[in-house]
Amino acid sequence: MVSTFILLVVVLITSLSLPSLVVTGGFLVLFGAYFISGFHVLRKALYRLRSLDIANEYFLMSIATLGAIIIDEIPEAAAVMVFYTVGEYLQSRAVNKSRKSISELLDIRPDVAHLVTMEGVTTVPVENITPGNKILVKPGERVPLDGILVTSNANLDLSALTGESRPVSLVKGDNVLSGAITSSSIKIEVTVDYSESTVSRILNVVENATQHKSEKEVFITRFARYYTPFVLILAIMIATIPPFLLVEPMEIWIYRALVVLVISCPCALVVSIPLVYFAGIGKSSRYGVLLKGANVIDSLNEVSTVLFDKTGTLTIGKFEVVMVVPTENYTPQEVIAYAALAEAHSNHPIAKSILKVYNKQVDLSLVDEYEELPALGIKMKTKMGDSIIVGNDKMVHEIDCPHSACITDETAVYVVLNDTYIGYIIIDDKIKPTAFEAISNLRKNSVPHIGLLTGDTKNIAERVGEEIGIKREDIYASLMPLNKLEILEQYLQKASDHGGAVMFVGDGMNDAPVIARADVGVAMGAIGSDASIEAADLVIMDDNPDRLNDAIFIAEHTNKIAKQNIIMALGIKAIFIVLGTVGLASMWVAVFGDVGVTLLTVINSLKLSR
């Protein structure tokens, strides 16, 4: 790059001191400066021309400078090419610096892990670790893979995953997410392969996000296809029509046409718009919000309705068994044991609460048949021939099993053994403190419609919904997954009629179809099922529903900067095109204007990285 700056000085001195190319050596100096600095531009233009692609800045710059040479304006042609090359270099440095800073913030992937074996501790590549292995994580290191804490306790910094600066305290048996930083030596039993760990999934989402283009990126791509041919036609008209109408020398108007070509390069838009969306995705990830594409940012700007699942989304999702009520011939321990056997394969928070109070290893070899019925419960058969049904009140009514009074104001799990009702379990869940803030802030963000869709009973749904500020008419209870889809479709139609979008926020496997169908599907990442996370457009890593407001704010800011860049680039270029057409801008001014507006839009895009 030093040689380019030297050539720039040579061009300036030559153009000022050698007004005529007859001067010995001037011609060679200028041509040397032109071809050395512009070789890559000419080569790319020629390469694309072979495939009849003229909708690019390289073609415009090549035509403009070669035209200047033809009309004996070699000093300006050389200066334009050198300034363009210098500007492209500065622009690429700014872009690379931005991408590097974002990538470094996201680079939370350890390369090695300390494997604990009978012989001691060995440092190996993380890819060599398999589920069941035990690893040691030293103070200040990042956890390389997801697992279960074997050490008695730990304090972890999850800020890289969730954006939360406060350390999180864990005890033996708790889940540990990769990417967290430990303050003390801890041992972890690995539960997933490296490719399935939290940190890998985060990086895969961010790295693949740029493949899903925003509406503005798609617009700019299409715009460039028509914009460049239009500019070429405009330049031809400027070069040919005025000389005949005004009876003026053609060289003057050819020169003005070449000025128009220089200032019309679309690089300011082509570079800055993808960059601003990339910066928006990077900033969201630092808040613990993963966006799976730039198109999600556009959708977030249109959200007019937000629908929530209840369990694990607005409530903590960590149920606790508070009461076990057996029938006359059974004990509470027996009711819990049968329920635990049925729930052993389930990932639902209710199942986890039952298994926690059972507090024994379930013999999975006893399970013969297993069926999970969304929004109802579980049916299973043991190898001894016993049938066990565990579910809600709706479930026992469907199988027409006589049972005690229907419990509708609490979460009740009924247990049926061999078609005989043997008791029920009362389970309690708490509303997340951040749920109140989430609903309040969504209303402040002018989201007019907020609803609750849950498979829980009407009484529980209304109690939770109204407590956090959701109107009763927007609360829907006792829903099967298909019922949720039907209600979602109604909201989608209403929102579409008014140009809005519908967001659905959920966490369980039964939410996956609704998440996939919504305009913006949101999954709670820490406790969400793999199916819902895969179906989602947006993943909240710390299960804090108020992160939705962070995502909406960042999306609005990203959209605002993208619009500023478009208006700035087109506005400044339009002014310079007019100045060039009437002869008030030279090629020197044109190239400064082109490079300047590109750098301005890039710098404006970098505001999101702060």
C-alpha positions as CSV (number, residue, x, y, z in Angstrom):
1,M,0.0,0.0,0.0
2,V,3.0,2.3,0.5
3,S,3.7,2.1,-3.3
4,T,0.2,3.3,-4.0
5,F,0.6,6.4,-1.8
6,I,4.0,7.2,-3.5
7,L,2.2,6.8,-6.9
8,L,-0.5,9.2,-5.7
9,V,2.1,11.9,-4.9
10,V,3.8,11.3,-8.3
11,V,0.5,11.7,-10.1
12,L,-0.3,14.9,-8.2
13,I,3.1,16.5,-9.0
14,T,3.1,15.3,-12.6
15,S,-0.4,16.6,-13.3
16,L,0.5,20.0,-11.9
17,S,4.0,20.4,-13.3
18,L,3.6,18.6,-16.6
19,P,0.5,20.1,-18.3
20,S,1.5,18.6,-21.6
21,L,2.3,14.9,-22.1
22,V,4.9,15.9,-24.6
23,V,7.2,16.5,-21.6
24,T,9.7,13.7,-21.5
25,G,8.8,10.9,-19.2
26,G,5.4,12.3,-18.1
27,F,3.4,9.9,-20.3
28,L,5.2,6.9,-18.9
29,V,4.9,8.0,-15.3
30,L,1.2,8.6,-15.6
31,F,0.6,5.3,-17.4
32,G,2.7,3.5,-14.8
33,A,0.6,5.0,-12.0
34,Y,-2.6,4.1,-13.8
35,F,-1.9,0.5,-14.6
36,I,-0.1,-0.4,-11.4
37,S,-2.9,1.0,-9.2
38,G,-5.8,0.0,-11.5
39,F,-4.6,-3.4,-12.7
40,H,-6.9,-5.4,-10.3
41,V,-9.9,-3.1,-11.3
42,L,-9.3,-3.6,-15.0
43,R,-8.8,-7.4,-14.5
44,K,-12.1,-7.8,-12.5
45,A,-14.0,-5.7,-15.0
46,L,-12.7,-7.8,-17.9
47,Y,-13.4,-11.1,-16.0
48,R,-17.0,-10.1,-15.3
49,L,-17.5,-8.8,-18.9
50,R,-16.8,-12.3,-20.2
51,S,-20.1,-13.4,-18.5
52,L,-21.8,-10.2,-19.7
53,D,-21.9,-8.8,-16.2
54,I,-21.6,-5.0,-16.4
55,A,-23.6,-4.2,-13.2
56,N,-20.5,-3.6,-11.1
57,E,-18.3,-0.7,-10.0
58,Y,-15.2,-2.2,-11.7
59,F,-16.8,-1.8,-15.1
60,L,-17.9,1.8,-14.5
61,M,-14.5,2.8,-13.2
62,S,-12.7,1.1,-16.1
63,I,-14.9,2.7,-18.8
64,A,-14.6,6.1,-17.1
65,T,-10.8,6.1,-16.8
66,L,-10.2,4.5,-20.2
67,G,-12.5,7.1,-21.7
68,A,-10.4,9.9,-20.0
69,I,-7.3,8.5,-21.6
70,I,-8.9,8.5,-25.0
71,I,-9.8,12.2,-24.7
72,D,-6.2,13.0,-23.6
73,E,-7.0,13.4,-19.9
74,I,-4.4,10.9,-18.7
75,P,-3.5,12.8,-15.5
76,E,-7.1,12.7,-14.3
77,A,-7.5,9.0,-15.3
78,A,-4.4,8.1,-13.3
79,A,-5.5,10.2,-10.3
80,V,-9.0,8.7,-10.4
81,M,-7.6,5.1,-10.4
82,V,-5.1,5.8,-7.6
83,F,-7.6,7.6,-5.4
84,Y,-10.2,4.8,-6.0
85,T,-7.6,2.1,-5.1
86,V,-6.6,4.1,-1.9
87,G,-10.3,4.5,-1.0
88,E,-11.0,0.8,-1.6
89,Y,-8.0,-0.1,0.7
90,L,-9.3,2.2,3.5
91,Q,-12.8,0.9,3.0
92,S,-11.6,-2.8,3.2
93,R,-9.6,-2.0,6.3
94,A,-12.7,-0.5,8.0
95,V,-14.9,-3.4,7.0
96,N,-12.3,-6.0,8.1
97,K,-11.7,-4.2,11.4
98,S,-15.5,-4.3,12.1
99,R,-15.8,-8.0,11.1
100,K,-12.8,-8.9,13.1
101,S,-14.0,-7.1,16.2
102,I,-17.4,-8.8,16.0
103,S,-15.8,-12.2,15.3
104,E,-13.5,-11.8,18.3
105,L,-16.5,-11.1,20.5
106,L,-18.1,-14.2,19.2
107,D,-15.0,-16.3,19.3
108,I,-15.8,-18.1,22.5
109,R,-14.8,-21.5,21.2
110,P,-12.0,-23.2,23.1
111,D,-9.7,-25.4,21.0
112,V,-8.6,-27.9,23.6
113,A,-10.0,-29.6,26.7
114,H,-8.4,-31.2,29.7
115,L,-9.5,-34.8,29.7
116,V,-9.6,-36.6,33.1
117,T,-8.5,-40.2,32.9
118,M,-7.3,-42.9,35.3
119,E,-3.7,-41.9,34.3
120,G,-4.3,-38.2,35.1
121,V,-5.2,-35.1,33.1
122,T,-4.4,-34.9,29.3
123,T,-4.9,-31.9,27.1
124,V,-6.6,-33.0,23.8
125,P,-8.5,-31.3,21.0
126,V,-12.2,-30.7,21.9
127,E,-13.3,-32.8,18.9
128,N,-11.8,-35.8,20.6
129,I,-14.0,-35.6,23.7
130,T,-17.1,-37.8,23.7
131,P,-20.3,-37.9,25.9
132,G,-19.5,-39.5,29.2
133,N,-15.9,-38.2,29.4
134,K,-14.9,-36.1,32.4
135,I,-13.0,-32.9,31.8
136,L,-11.2,-30.4,34.0
137,V,-11.7,-26.7,33.5
138,K,-9.1,-24.5,35.2
139,P,-9.8,-21.0,36.7
140,G,-10.3,-18.3,34.0
141,E,-10.8,-20.9,31.2
142,R,-13.9,-21.3,29.1
143,V,-16.0,-24.4,29.4
144,P,-15.3,-26.3,26.1
145,L,-18.4,-28.6,26.0
146,D,-21.8,-28.8,27.6
147,G,-22.1,-31.2,30.5
148,I,-23.1,-31.8,34.1
149,L,-21.2,-30.3,37.0
150,V,-19.4,-33.0,39.0
151,T,-17.7,-30.6,41.4
152,S,-19.8,-29.6,44.5
153,N,-20.3,-26.0,43.3
154,A,-19.1,-23.4,40.8
155,N,-19.4,-19.7,39.9
156,L,-19.6,-19.1,36.1
157,D,-19.5,-16.0,34.0
158,L,-22.1,-16.5,31.3
159,S,-21.8,-13.0,29.8
160,A,-20.5,-14.3,26.4
161,L,-23.6,-16.4,26.1
162,T,-26.4,-14.4,27.7
163,G,-25.1,-10.8,28.0
164,E,-25.6,-11.1,31.8
165,S,-22.6,-9.8,33.7
166,R,-23.4,-11.2,37.1
167,P,-21.9,-14.6,37.8
168,V,-24.2,-17.6,38.1
169,S,-23.8,-20.1,41.0
170,L,-24.3,-23.8,40.2
171,V,-24.2,-26.9,42.4
172,K,-23.4,-30.5,41.7
173,G,-25.7,-32.0,39.1
174,D,-26.5,-28.7,37.4
175,N,-26.1,-28.3,33.6
176,V,-23.0,-26.3,32.5
177,L,-23.0,-24.6,29.1
178,S,-19.9,-24.4,27.0
179,G,-18.5,-20.9,26.5
180,A,-18.9,-20.0,30.2
181,I,-15.9,-18.9,32.2
182,T,-15.2,-20.5,35.6
183,S,-13.6,-18.7,38.5
184,S,-12.3,-22.0,40.1
185,S,-11.2,-25.4,39.0
186,I,-14.2,-27.6,38.2
187,K,-14.9,-31.0,36.7
188,I,-17.7,-31.7,34.2
189,E,-19.2,-34.8,32.8
190,V,-19.7,-34.1,29.1
191,T,-23.2,-34.8,27.8
192,V,-22.9,-33.9,24.1
193,D,-20.4,-34.0,21.2
194,Y,-18.6,-30.8,20.4
195,S,-20.6,-30.1,17.3
196,E,-23.8,-30.1,19.4
197,S,-22.5,-28.0,22.2
198,T,-23.9,-24.6,22.9
199,V,-20.9,-22.7,21.8
200,S,-20.8,-24.5,18.4
201,R,-24.5,-23.9,17.8
202,I,-24.0,-20.2,18.6
203,L,-21.1,-19.8,16.2
204,N,-22.9,-21.8,13.5
205,V,-26.0,-19.6,13.8
206,V,-23.9,-16.3,13.5
207,E,-21.7,-17.6,10.7
208,N,-24.7,-18.8,8.6
209,A,-26.8,-15.7,9.4
210,T,-25.4,-13.7,6.5
211,Q,-26.8,-16.3,4.0
212,H,-30.3,-15.1,4.8
213,K,-30.4,-11.7,3.2
214,S,-32.5,-8.8,4.4
215,E,-35.0,-7.1,2.2
216,K,-32.7,-4.1,1.8
217,E,-29.8,-6.4,0.8
218,V,-32.0,-8.1,-1.8
219,F,-33.1,-4.6,-2.9
220,I,-29.6,-3.4,-3.3
221,T,-28.6,-6.5,-5.3
222,R,-31.5,-6.0,-7.7
223,F,-31.1,-2.2,-7.7
224,A,-27.4,-2.6,-8.9
225,R,-28.5,-4.8,-11.8
226,Y,-30.6,-2.0,-13.2
227,Y,-28.7,1.0,-11.8
228,T,-25.4,0.4,-13.6
229,P,-27.0,-0.1,-17.1
230,F,-29.1,3.1,-16.4
231,V,-26.0,5.0,-15.5
232,L,-24.3,3.8,-18.7
233,I,-27.2,4.9,-20.8
234,L,-27.3,8.3,-19.0
235,A,-23.6,8.8,-19.6
236,I,-24.1,8.0,-23.4
237,M,-27.0,10.5,-23.5
238,I,-24.9,13.2,-21.8
239,A,-22.0,12.6,-24.2
240,T,-24.1,12.6,-27.4
241,I,-27.3,14.7,-27.1
242,P,-26.1,18.1,-25.7
243,P,-23.3,18.6,-28.3
244,F,-25.9,18.4,-31.0
245,L,-28.6,20.4,-29.3
246,L,-26.2,23.1,-27.9
247,V,-23.7,23.0,-30.7
248,E,-20.8,22.6,-28.3
249,P,-17.6,20.5,-28.6
250,M,-18.2,16.8,-28.0
251,E,-15.0,16.5,-25.9
252,I,-16.6,18.7,-23.1
253,W,-19.6,16.5,-22.8
254,I,-17.7,13.2,-23.1
255,Y,-15.6,14.4,-20.1
256,R,-18.8,15.2,-18.2
257,A,-20.2,11.8,-19.0
258,L,-17.1,10.2,-17.7
259,V,-17.4,12.2,-14.4
260,V,-20.9,10.9,-14.1
261,L,-19.6,7.3,-14.5
262,V,-17.0,7.8,-11.7
263,I,-19.4,9.2,-9.2
264,S,-22.1,6.6,-10.0
265,C,-20.2,3.6,-8.6
266,P,-22.7,1.7,-6.3
267,C,-20.0,0.5,-3.9
268,A,-21.2,2.6,-1.0
269,L,-24.5,0.7,-1.0
270,V,-23.0,-2.7,-1.9
271,V,-20.5,-2.5,1.0
272,S,-22.3,-0.7,3.8
273,I,-25.8,-2.4,3.8
274,P,-24.5,-6.0,4.4
275,L,-22.1,-4.6,6.9
276,V,-24.7,-2.8,9.0
277,Y,-26.8,-6.0,9.2
278,F,-23.8,-8.1,10.1
279,A,-23.0,-5.6,12.9
280,G,-26.7,-5.8,14.1
281,I,-26.5,-9.6,14.2
282,G,-23.2,-9.4,16.1
283,K,-24.5,-6.9,18.6
284,S,-27.6,-9.0,19.3
285,S,-25.4,-12.0,20.0
286,R,-23.6,-10.0,22.7
287,Y,-27.0,-9.5,24.4
288,G,-27.6,-13.3,24.4
289,V,-30.0,-13.1,21.3
290,L,-29.1,-15.2,18.3
291,L,-30.6,-14.1,15.0
292,K,-30.5,-16.7,12.3
293,G,-30.5,-14.2,9.4
294,A,-30.5,-10.6,8.4
295,N,-34.1,-11.1,7.2
296,V,-35.1,-11.6,10.9
297,I,-34.1,-8.0,11.6
298,D,-36.5,-6.8,8.9
299,S,-39.3,-9.0,10.4
300,L,-38.6,-7.7,13.9
301,N,-39.3,-4.1,12.7
302,E,-42.7,-5.2,11.6
303,V,-43.8,-7.1,14.7
304,S,-47.3,-5.9,15.8
305,T,-48.3,-9.1,17.8
306,V,-46.4,-11.2,20.3
307,L,-47.8,-14.5,21.4
308,F,-46.3,-16.4,24.3
309,D,-46.3,-20.0,25.5
310,K,-46.5,-20.2,29.3
311,T,-44.5,-23.0,30.8
312,G,-40.7,-22.3,30.6
313,T,-41.3,-19.1,28.6
314,L,-43.1,-16.8,31.0
315,T,-42.8,-19.1,34.0
316,I,-39.5,-20.4,35.3
317,G,-40.2,-23.9,34.0
318,K,-38.7,-25.5,37.0
319,F,-41.7,-27.2,38.5
320,E,-41.7,-28.5,42.1
321,V,-43.9,-31.2,43.4
322,V,-45.8,-29.7,46.3
323,M,-48.3,-32.5,47.0
324,V,-48.9,-36.1,46.2
325,V,-52.5,-37.4,46.8
326,P,-52.8,-41.2,46.4
327,T,-56.0,-43.2,46.4
328,E,-56.8,-45.5,49.3
329,N,-54.8,-48.6,48.1
330,Y,-51.5,-46.7,47.1
331,T,-48.8,-44.7,48.9
332,P,-47.4,-41.4,47.7
333,Q,-44.1,-43.1,46.9
334,E,-45.8,-45.6,44.7
335,V,-47.7,-42.9,42.7
336,I,-44.4,-41.0,42.2
337,A,-42.6,-44.2,41.2
338,Y,-45.1,-45.0,38.4
339,A,-45.2,-41.4,37.3
340,A,-41.3,-41.3,37.2
341,L,-41.2,-44.5,35.0
342,A,-43.6,-42.9,32.5
343,E,-41.9,-39.5,32.5
344,A,-38.3,-40.9,32.3
345,H,-38.0,-40.2,28.5
346,S,-39.7,-36.8,28.6
347,N,-37.8,-33.5,28.5
348,H,-40.8,-31.5,29.8
349,P,-40.2,-29.4,33.0
350,I,-43.1,-31.3,34.7
351,A,-41.4,-34.6,34.0
352,K,-38.1,-33.3,35.4
353,S,-39.9,-32.2,38.6
354,I,-41.3,-35.7,39.1
355,L,-38.0,-37.3,38.4
356,K,-36.3,-35.0,40.9
357,V,-38.6,-35.8,43.7
358,Y,-38.3,-39.6,42.9
359,N,-34.6,-39.1,43.3
360,K,-33.6,-42.6,42.1
361,Q,-32.3,-44.1,38.9
362,V,-35.2,-45.1,36.6
363,D,-34.8,-48.6,35.1
364,L,-35.4,-47.7,31.4
365,S,-35.1,-51.4,30.5
366,L,-38.6,-51.8,31.9
367,V,-40.1,-49.6,29.2
368,D,-41.6,-51.5,26.3
369,E,-43.9,-48.9,24.5
370,Y,-43.8,-45.1,24.9
371,E,-46.0,-42.4,23.4
372,E,-45.9,-38.7,24.3
373,L,-49.1,-36.9,23.6
374,P,-48.6,-33.1,23.3
375,A,-50.7,-31.0,25.7
376,L,-52.1,-34.2,27.2
377,G,-49.5,-36.5,28.8
378,I,-47.8,-39.8,28.3
379,K,-48.9,-43.4,27.6
380,M,-46.6,-46.3,28.1
381,K,-46.4,-50.0,28.7
382,T,-43.9,-52.0,30.7
383,K,-42.3,-55.3,29.7
384,M,-44.4,-56.9,32.4
385,G,-47.5,-55.8,30.6
386,D,-48.6,-52.9,32.9
387,S,-50.0,-49.8,31.2
388,I,-49.3,-46.4,32.8
389,I,-50.9,-43.2,31.8
390,V,-49.7,-39.9,33.2
391,G,-51.4,-36.7,32.2
392,N,-53.7,-33.7,32.8
393,D,-57.4,-33.7,33.5
394,K,-58.2,-33.6,29.8
395,M,-56.2,-36.8,29.3
396,V,-58.1,-38.8,31.9
397,H,-61.4,-37.5,30.5
398,E,-60.3,-38.7,27.0
399,I,-59.6,-42.2,28.2
400,D,-62.9,-42.0,30.2
401,C,-61.2,-43.0,33.5
402,P,-63.1,-42.2,36.7
403,H,-61.1,-40.0,39.0
404,S,-61.3,-37.5,41.9
405,A,-62.6,-34.0,41.5
406,C,-61.2,-32.1,38.4
407,I,-58.5,-29.7,39.5
408,T,-58.4,-26.6,37.3
409,D,-56.8,-23.9,39.4
410,E,-53.5,-25.7,39.9
411,T,-51.2,-27.9,37.7
412,A,-52.3,-31.5,38.5
413,V,-50.8,-34.6,37.0
414,Y,-53.1,-37.7,37.2
415,V,-51.6,-41.2,37.3
416,V,-53.5,-44.2,35.9
417,L,-52.3,-47.8,36.3
418,N,-53.9,-50.5,34.2
419,D,-56.9,-48.3,33.5
420,T,-57.3,-47.6,37.3
421,Y,-56.8,-44.1,38.7
422,I,-54.3,-44.3,41.6
423,G,-53.7,-40.6,42.5
424,Y,-52.6,-37.2,41.4
425,I,-49.6,-35.0,41.9
426,I,-49.8,-31.2,42.4
427,I,-47.0,-29.2,40.8
428,D,-46.2,-25.5,41.2
429,D,-44.4,-23.2,38.8
430,K,-43.3,-19.6,39.3
431,I,-43.6,-16.6,37.0
432,K,-40.2,-15.3,35.9
433,P,-39.5,-11.8,37.4
434,T,-38.4,-10.7,33.9
435,A,-41.8,-11.6,32.4
436,F,-43.4,-8.6,34.0
437,E,-40.7,-6.3,32.5
438,A,-41.0,-8.1,29.1
439,I,-44.8,-7.4,28.8
440,S,-44.5,-3.8,30.1
441,N,-41.6,-3.0,27.7
442,L,-43.3,-4.6,24.7
443,R,-46.2,-2.2,25.3
444,K,-43.8,0.7,25.5
445,N,-42.3,-0.5,22.2
446,S,-45.8,0.0,20.7
447,V,-46.6,-3.7,20.3
448,P,-50.4,-3.5,20.5
449,H,-51.3,-7.2,20.7
450,I,-49.9,-9.5,23.3
451,G,-51.4,-13.0,23.8
452,L,-50.9,-16.2,25.8
453,L,-51.3,-19.7,24.2
454,T,-51.0,-22.6,26.6
455,G,-52.0,-26.2,27.1
456,D,-52.6,-25.5,30.7
457,T,-56.0,-25.1,32.3
458,K,-58.1,-21.9,31.8
459,N,-57.9,-20.9,35.5
460,I,-54.1,-21.2,35.6
461,A,-53.6,-19.5,32.3
462,E,-55.8,-16.5,33.2
463,R,-54.2,-16.2,36.6
464,V,-50.7,-16.0,35.1
465,G,-51.7,-14.0,32.1
466,E,-53.5,-11.3,34.0
467,E,-50.9,-11.1,36.6
468,I,-48.2,-10.1,34.1
469,G,-50.5,-7.8,32.1
470,I,-52.0,-9.8,29.3
471,K,-55.7,-9.0,28.6
472,R,-58.1,-11.8,29.3
473,E,-59.5,-11.8,25.7
474,D,-56.0,-12.7,24.4
475,I,-55.5,-15.6,26.8
476,Y,-56.1,-19.1,25.3
477,A,-55.9,-22.2,27.4
478,S,-56.2,-26.0,27.2
479,L,-54.7,-25.9,23.7
480,M,-53.3,-28.8,21.6
481,P,-50.5,-27.9,19.2
482,L,-52.9,-27.9,16.3
483,N,-55.2,-25.5,18.3
484,K,-52.2,-23.2,18.8
485,L,-51.6,-23.2,15.0
486,E,-55.3,-22.4,14.3
487,I,-55.2,-19.4,16.7
488,L,-51.8,-18.3,15.3
489,E,-53.3,-18.3,11.8
490,Q,-56.1,-16.0,12.9
491,Y,-53.5,-13.5,14.3
492,L,-51.4,-13.9,11.1
493,Q,-54.3,-12.9,9.0
494,K,-55.2,-9.9,11.1
495,A,-51.5,-8.7,11.2
496,S,-51.1,-9.2,7.5
497,D,-54.2,-7.1,6.8
498,H,-52.5,-4.2,8.6
499,G,-49.0,-4.8,7.3
500,G,-47.7,-6.2,10.6
501,A,-46.0,-9.4,11.7
502,V,-46.6,-12.0,14.4
503,M,-44.0,-13.3,16.8
504,F,-44.4,-16.5,18.8
505,V,-42.2,-17.3,21.8
506,G,-42.0,-20.9,23.1
507,D,-39.6,-23.5,24.4
508,G,-41.0,-27.0,24.2
509,M,-41.1,-29.6,21.4
510,N,-44.9,-29.1,21.0
511,D,-44.1,-25.4,20.3
512,A,-41.9,-26.2,17.3
513,P,-44.7,-26.2,14.6
514,V,-46.0,-22.9,15.9
515,I,-42.5,-21.4,16.1
516,A,-41.9,-22.4,12.5
517,R,-45.1,-21.0,11.2
518,A,-44.9,-17.6,12.9
519,D,-43.4,-14.6,11.0
520,V,-40.8,-14.5,13.8
521,G,-40.3,-17.7,15.8
522,V,-38.5,-17.4,19.1
523,A,-37.1,-20.2,21.2
524,M,-35.8,-20.1,24.7
525,G,-32.3,-21.5,24.2
526,A,-31.2,-22.7,27.7
527,I,-34.1,-25.0,28.4
528,G,-35.7,-25.1,25.0
529,S,-35.9,-28.4,23.1
530,D,-33.7,-29.0,20.1
531,A,-36.8,-29.1,17.8
532,S,-38.0,-25.6,18.9
533,I,-34.5,-24.1,18.7
534,E,-34.0,-25.5,15.1
535,A,-37.4,-24.2,14.0
536,A,-36.8,-20.7,15.5
537,D,-35.7,-17.5,13.7
538,L,-34.4,-16.1,17.0
539,V,-33.0,-17.9,20.1
540,I,-32.8,-16.3,23.5
541,M,-29.9,-17.9,25.3
542,D,-30.7,-16.9,28.9
543,D,-34.4,-17.6,28.8
544,N,-35.1,-14.0,29.7
545,P,-38.2,-12.9,27.7
546,D,-37.3,-9.2,28.1
547,R,-34.5,-9.9,25.6
548,L,-37.2,-9.6,23.0
549,N,-37.1,-5.9,23.7
550,D,-33.3,-5.8,23.2
551,A,-33.8,-7.6,19.9
552,I,-36.5,-5.2,18.7
553,F,-34.4,-2.1,19.8
554,I,-31.3,-3.4,17.9
555,A,-33.4,-4.2,14.9
556,E,-34.9,-0.7,14.8
557,H,-31.4,0.8,15.2
558,T,-30.1,-1.4,12.4
559,N,-33.0,-0.5,10.1
560,K,-32.5,3.2,10.9
561,I,-28.8,3.1,10.0
562,A,-29.4,1.1,6.8
563,K,-31.9,3.7,5.7
564,Q,-29.5,6.5,6.5
565,N,-26.8,4.8,4.4
566,I,-29.2,4.4,1.4
567,I,-30.4,8.1,1.6
568,M,-26.8,9.3,2.2
569,A,-25.3,7.4,-0.7
570,L,-28.1,8.1,-3.2
571,G,-28.5,11.7,-2.2
572,I,-24.8,12.6,-2.3
573,K,-24.4,10.8,-5.6
574,A,-27.4,12.5,-7.1
575,I,-25.9,15.9,-6.2
576,F,-22.6,15.0,-7.7
577,I,-24.2,13.6,-10.9
578,V,-26.0,17.0,-11.4
579,L,-22.7,18.9,-10.7
580,G,-20.8,16.7,-13.1
581,T,-23.5,17.0,-15.8
582,V,-23.4,20.9,-15.7
583,G,-19.6,20.9,-15.6
584,L,-19.2,22.0,-11.9
585,A,-17.4,18.8,-10.9
586,S,-14.2,17.4,-12.3
587,M,-13.0,13.8,-12.2
588,W,-10.9,14.6,-9.1
589,V,-14.1,15.9,-7.3
590,A,-16.0,12.8,-8.5
591,V,-13.6,10.3,-7.2
592,F,-13.3,12.1,-3.8
593,G,-17.1,12.1,-3.7
594,D,-17.4,8.4,-4.5
595,V,-14.7,7.3,-2.1
596,G,-15.9,9.8,0.6
597,V,-19.5,8.6,0.6
598,T,-18.4,5.0,0.8
599,L,-16.3,5.7,3.8
600,L,-19.0,7.7,5.4
601,T,-21.6,4.9,5.1
602,V,-19.1,2.3,6.4
603,I,-18.2,4.5,9.4
604,N,-22.0,5.0,10.0
605,S,-22.5,1.3,9.9
606,L,-19.8,0.8,12.6
607,K,-21.9,2.7,15.1
608,L,-23.8,-0.6,15.8
609,S,-20.5,-2.2,17.0
610,R,-20.2,0.1,19.9
